[in-house]
Amino acid sequence: MSNSVILNNAIHKDLKVITKTGEAYGSNVMHAMTFPAEFRDVQSCYPIFFCKDPATGQFYPTALFGFEKDQNLFLHGDSWEASYIPMMIKRHPFLIGFQADPEKGEGAKKPIISIDMDNPRISQTEGEALFTDSGDPSEYLKQSMARLEAIHRGHEHNKLFIEALLKNELLQSFTLEITLNNGSNNKLSGFYTIDEENLHKLGAEALASLHSQGFLQAIYMTVASFARIRPMIDKQNAILA
């Protein structure tokens, strides 16, 4: 559980954020949610699959970093060796909170930037400052706020994307069987992928609808990202060697 509080330039004026990567900062994760808006960058580095949230039953796209829990094959010490790090990783220790928005009616809420005070990146002595001496957001905080706004839009985009995939029966569960150089057999399960057979069967109307929503490109980027599995297997073999 996070200790999330609304960011305040008076209360948190002296806070800094450590921007390094590493196990100490929670970078050893197997996968992280991603969004169609960043698929172009994500697919150049990682396979894109889909997960089903056990609490809500909702699907979401995710970038894969490893083949087992708490494994990140791109993490070497304090270095994340990839040309792009997904937004949901870069956002830490910030998250989107919500507060009442009376201007929009009773019960309405608006997103607001929050910070997890228990995150190991929080510091009083090192890292990027959040505010200037005059109390204005620092350049680092401005970048973080822009990233959170993109994530907020991304969540809404993901809902529409998943709805379109389900409507066209384009999601299917899969199991990836991997044989490593040491002879061990490994299974990656619990994920979903694009049903390419159903994709190829789609008619002109369905394809046009997906294209008009900006989803067709995202679908093909997802399919193209499967090519990133082989380099990950090579990374796993290199570790074993």
C-alpha positions as CSV (number, residue, x, y, z in Angstrom):
1,M,0.0,0.0,0.0
2,S,1.2,3.5,-0.8
3,N,1.2,6.5,1.5
4,S,-0.3,8.8,-1.0
5,V,-0.8,12.5,-0.3
6,I,-1.7,15.5,-2.5
7,L,1.5,17.3,-3.5
8,N,1.8,20.7,-1.8
9,N,4.4,23.4,-2.5
10,A,4.5,24.5,1.1
11,I,4.5,21.1,2.9
12,H,6.8,19.5,0.3
13,K,9.0,22.4,-0.6
14,D,12.2,20.6,0.4
15,L,11.4,17.2,-1.1
16,K,13.6,15.7,-3.8
17,V,13.2,12.7,-6.0
18,I,15.9,10.2,-6.8
19,T,15.6,9.4,-10.5
20,K,18.0,6.4,-10.6
21,T,16.9,2.9,-11.5
22,G,17.7,-0.2,-9.6
23,E,16.3,-2.9,-7.3
24,A,16.4,-0.6,-4.4
25,Y,14.0,1.7,-6.2
26,G,11.5,-0.9,-7.3
27,S,12.8,-1.4,-10.9
28,N,12.9,-5.2,-10.7
29,V,9.4,-5.7,-12.1
30,M,8.2,-8.3,-14.6
31,H,5.9,-6.0,-16.5
32,A,4.1,-2.7,-16.4
33,M,1.0,-1.2,-17.9
34,T,1.4,0.6,-21.2
35,F,-0.8,2.7,-23.5
36,P,-1.3,2.9,-27.3
37,A,0.1,6.4,-27.4
38,E,3.5,5.0,-26.4
39,F,3.3,1.6,-28.3
40,R,5.7,2.9,-31.1
41,D,8.5,3.3,-28.5
42,V,7.5,0.3,-26.3
43,Q,7.4,-2.2,-29.2
44,S,11.0,-1.2,-30.2
45,C,12.2,-2.6,-26.9
46,Y,9.6,-5.0,-25.2
47,P,6.9,-7.4,-26.1
48,I,3.4,-6.0,-25.6
49,F,0.8,-8.4,-24.1
50,F,-2.4,-8.0,-22.2
51,C,-3.2,-8.8,-18.6
52,K,-6.5,-9.3,-16.8
53,D,-6.9,-7.4,-13.5
54,P,-7.9,-10.1,-11.0
55,A,-9.8,-7.5,-8.9
56,T,-11.8,-5.9,-11.7
57,G,-11.7,-8.4,-14.5
58,Q,-10.6,-5.6,-16.8
59,F,-7.9,-6.1,-19.5
60,Y,-5.0,-3.8,-20.0
61,P,-1.9,-3.8,-22.3
62,T,1.4,-4.4,-20.6
63,A,5.1,-4.2,-21.5
64,L,7.0,-7.4,-20.6
65,F,10.4,-7.1,-19.0
66,G,11.0,-10.6,-17.6
67,F,9.7,-14.2,-17.6
68,E,9.0,-14.5,-13.8
69,K,7.9,-12.4,-10.9
70,D,10.3,-9.6,-9.8
71,Q,12.5,-10.3,-12.9
72,N,13.6,-7.4,-15.1
73,L,16.0,-8.6,-17.8
74,F,16.8,-5.0,-18.8
75,L,18.0,-4.1,-15.4
76,H,21.7,-4.4,-14.7
77,G,22.7,-2.9,-11.3
78,D,21.5,0.6,-11.4
79,S,21.2,0.7,-15.2
80,W,18.0,0.1,-17.2
81,E,19.4,-1.0,-20.6
82,A,16.8,0.0,-23.1
83,S,16.2,3.0,-25.3
84,Y,12.8,3.6,-23.8
85,I,11.3,3.2,-20.3
86,P,7.5,3.1,-20.2
87,M,5.6,6.0,-18.6
88,M,4.2,3.8,-15.7
89,I,7.8,3.1,-14.6
90,K,9.0,6.7,-15.1
91,R,6.1,8.2,-13.1
92,H,7.3,7.0,-9.7
93,P,6.9,8.3,-7.0
94,F,4.0,10.3,-8.4
95,L,0.5,9.1,-9.0
96,I,-2.9,10.5,-10.0
97,G,-5.2,11.4,-7.1
98,F,-8.7,12.8,-7.1
99,Q,-10.4,15.5,-5.2
100,A,-13.9,17.0,-5.2
101,D,-14.7,19.3,-8.1
102,P,-17.8,21.3,-7.0
103,E,-17.8,23.4,-10.2
104,K,-18.8,20.2,-12.1
105,G,-21.5,19.2,-9.7
106,E,-22.1,17.1,-6.6
107,G,-19.9,14.0,-6.5
108,A,-17.7,15.1,-9.4
109,K,-14.0,14.7,-9.0
110,K,-10.9,16.0,-10.7
111,P,-7.5,14.5,-11.1
112,I,-4.7,16.0,-9.1
113,I,-1.0,15.1,-8.7
114,S,-0.2,13.1,-5.6
115,I,3.0,11.6,-4.2
116,D,3.8,8.4,-2.4
117,M,5.7,9.4,0.7
118,D,6.8,5.8,1.3
119,N,8.5,5.4,-2.1
120,P,12.2,4.8,-1.7
121,R,12.9,7.6,-4.3
122,I,11.7,10.3,-1.8
123,S,14.7,12.2,-0.3
124,Q,15.5,15.3,1.6
125,T,19.2,15.4,0.5
126,E,19.6,14.1,-3.1
127,G,17.8,13.9,-6.4
128,E,15.7,16.4,-8.4
129,A,14.0,19.2,-6.5
130,L,10.2,19.5,-6.8
131,F,9.9,23.2,-6.3
132,T,12.0,26.3,-6.9
133,D,12.9,28.7,-4.1
134,S,9.8,30.8,-5.0
135,G,7.5,27.7,-4.7
136,D,7.0,27.2,-8.4
137,P,7.2,23.7,-9.9
138,S,10.7,22.8,-11.0
139,E,11.4,21.7,-14.6
140,Y,11.5,18.1,-13.3
141,L,8.1,18.4,-11.7
142,K,6.6,20.0,-14.8
143,Q,7.8,17.0,-16.8
144,S,6.4,14.6,-14.3
145,M,3.0,16.5,-14.3
146,A,2.9,16.2,-18.1
147,R,3.6,12.5,-17.9
148,L,0.8,12.0,-15.4
149,E,-1.6,13.9,-17.6
150,A,-0.6,11.6,-20.5
151,I,-1.1,8.6,-18.2
152,H,-4.6,9.9,-17.2
153,R,-5.5,10.2,-20.9
154,G,-3.9,6.8,-21.5
155,H,-6.2,5.1,-19.0
156,E,-9.3,6.4,-20.9
157,H,-7.8,5.4,-24.2
158,N,-7.0,1.9,-22.9
159,K,-10.7,1.4,-22.0
160,L,-11.8,2.2,-25.6
161,F,-9.0,0.1,-27.0
162,I,-9.9,-3.0,-25.0
163,E,-13.6,-2.5,-25.8
164,A,-12.7,-2.5,-29.5
165,L,-10.5,-5.6,-29.2
166,L,-13.2,-7.5,-27.3
167,K,-15.9,-6.4,-29.7
168,N,-13.9,-7.9,-32.6
169,E,-12.8,-11.0,-30.7
170,L,-9.1,-10.0,-31.0
171,L,-7.9,-11.2,-27.6
172,Q,-6.8,-14.7,-26.8
173,S,-5.0,-16.3,-23.9
174,F,-1.7,-17.9,-24.6
175,T,1.2,-19.9,-23.1
176,L,4.7,-19.3,-24.2
177,E,7.0,-22.3,-23.7
178,I,10.7,-21.5,-23.5
179,T,13.6,-23.9,-23.6
180,L,16.8,-22.3,-22.3
181,N,20.4,-23.3,-23.2
182,N,20.8,-25.1,-19.9
183,G,18.0,-27.5,-21.0
184,S,15.4,-26.1,-18.6
185,N,11.8,-25.7,-19.8
186,N,9.9,-22.6,-18.8
187,K,6.3,-21.5,-19.3
188,L,5.0,-17.9,-19.4
189,S,1.3,-18.0,-18.8
190,G,-1.5,-15.7,-17.6
191,F,-1.2,-13.3,-20.5
192,Y,-3.3,-12.5,-23.5
193,T,-2.3,-11.6,-27.0
194,I,-3.8,-10.5,-30.4
195,D,-5.7,-13.3,-32.1
196,E,-4.1,-12.9,-35.5
197,E,-6.4,-15.4,-37.2
198,N,-9.5,-13.3,-36.2
199,L,-7.6,-10.2,-37.2
200,H,-7.1,-11.5,-40.7
201,K,-10.8,-12.4,-41.0
202,L,-12.0,-8.8,-40.2
203,G,-14.1,-7.2,-42.9
204,A,-13.5,-3.7,-44.4
205,E,-16.1,-2.1,-42.1
206,A,-14.4,-3.4,-38.9
207,L,-11.0,-2.5,-40.1
208,A,-12.1,1.0,-41.1
209,S,-13.6,1.5,-37.6
210,L,-10.4,0.3,-35.9
211,H,-8.4,2.6,-38.1
212,S,-10.6,5.6,-37.5
213,Q,-10.2,5.2,-33.8
214,G,-6.4,4.9,-34.1
215,F,-6.4,1.3,-32.9
216,L,-5.4,-0.6,-36.0
217,Q,-1.8,0.8,-35.9
218,A,-1.7,-0.1,-32.2
219,I,-2.8,-3.7,-33.0
220,Y,-0.1,-4.2,-35.6
221,M,2.5,-2.7,-33.3
222,T,1.5,-5.2,-30.7
223,V,1.9,-8.0,-33.2
224,A,5.3,-6.6,-34.3
225,S,6.5,-6.5,-30.7
226,F,6.4,-10.3,-30.4
227,A,9.8,-10.1,-32.2
228,R,11.3,-8.7,-28.9
229,I,10.8,-12.1,-27.2
230,R,13.9,-13.6,-28.8
231,P,16.3,-10.9,-27.5
232,M,14.8,-11.4,-24.0
233,I,15.4,-15.2,-24.2
234,D,19.0,-14.4,-25.2
235,K,19.3,-12.1,-22.1
236,Q,18.1,-15.0,-19.9
237,N,20.5,-17.4,-21.5
238,A,23.4,-14.9,-21.0
239,I,22.5,-14.7,-17.3
240,L,22.5,-18.5,-16.9
241,A,25.8,-18.7,-18.7
